[in-house]
């Protein structure tokens, strides 16, 4: 007779293998649609792998990536794959696989079955707003939030401290989850142990970042606080901007709010530890609103995770209650919760085709393929030592594919000097060990300028080398990117 536990193990392996194949097909549908900021992470990973440097260019230090964990994982993964774009896809597949595993571990602990875990996994997998963060670290952060919840629910204090440190390395705001959990833990000895282990895990990176990279916190904090590209729209009200620009996608992303409100008529009871997740998201929202950062869509991942998970839990509890009453409505609720979340992303593939050309939600001025064409042209036609100053355009895809010295606030730190020398104590402390590299120079620098539709370069002192039309569903009009250089006498 075959051992029962062996059968269960084999069944689990088969399920994961089938899911692996399905995820490969699904994630491949987004590989030509990654947003531009994903390629900033890729550029750091590429440089780390090739030269051991932390920044855009070999032997030049910058600290403008907010997800160092993602950078390191991609660099390590590419040692095996040797194709950074493919490495992103493989890493995403494994992130979703681990998300599936930990959601089902929670489901088994709470309900004694895997139904809830499977349901909420589909909700994450097909959420248009979450999948729009593929490559930029949104899925990794969501995964670590769920693992944190699992460790907290299970009472694994040491594991919890490790995951919280990884969450902070995924994005600095992970630190807020630590503060929330310390408030939720009543035992003072456990509070102290959690904090002590967390600092042991995290402090090596903090010291390395502060002393070696020149800043304790990423430079992107200053970049985003001073970013005025969204004008009146800030993190606090930015969600309305996305509803205006992408009403269908946002409805399918956030309809779980309606499910959660319906389910919250009754308290979660035995599942009250989920409130730690909700409180973390609320604190995160308040903090980002206070900082008045721009409303980039991946900034809303903590709130989105709580909405999806809380809504799915509320919906599943309603299903369980009706199931106990042997009501036929329970079947309809379960079918709805399993199928409805996929409709939004299915419509994107129906409208755009497979693979997608653009993410369901994004704020890029051009598609990946348009930037790819420009980046490859620059690589083939511009000398390697040439400097290209970017004016009003995004840097990620262009820098990654062109492999040239493209300069803006993300790739050079010359602009930091005024902050490092400022009278603000906290800012000066952050940049206590900052050492700026000497400015990049070349004989004939170029400029890549973004122009709105109908506008032309009127300066007679510059020569136009090449221009490209760019557009996206975020920008309703066709704009131009123009590569120019000063005329020689």
Beta strands, then each sheet from edge to edge (+ up, - down):
strand 1: 387-391
strand 2: 405-407
strand 3: 446-451
strand 4: 462-470
strand 5: 479-486
sheet 1: 2+ 1+ 3+ 5- 4+
end
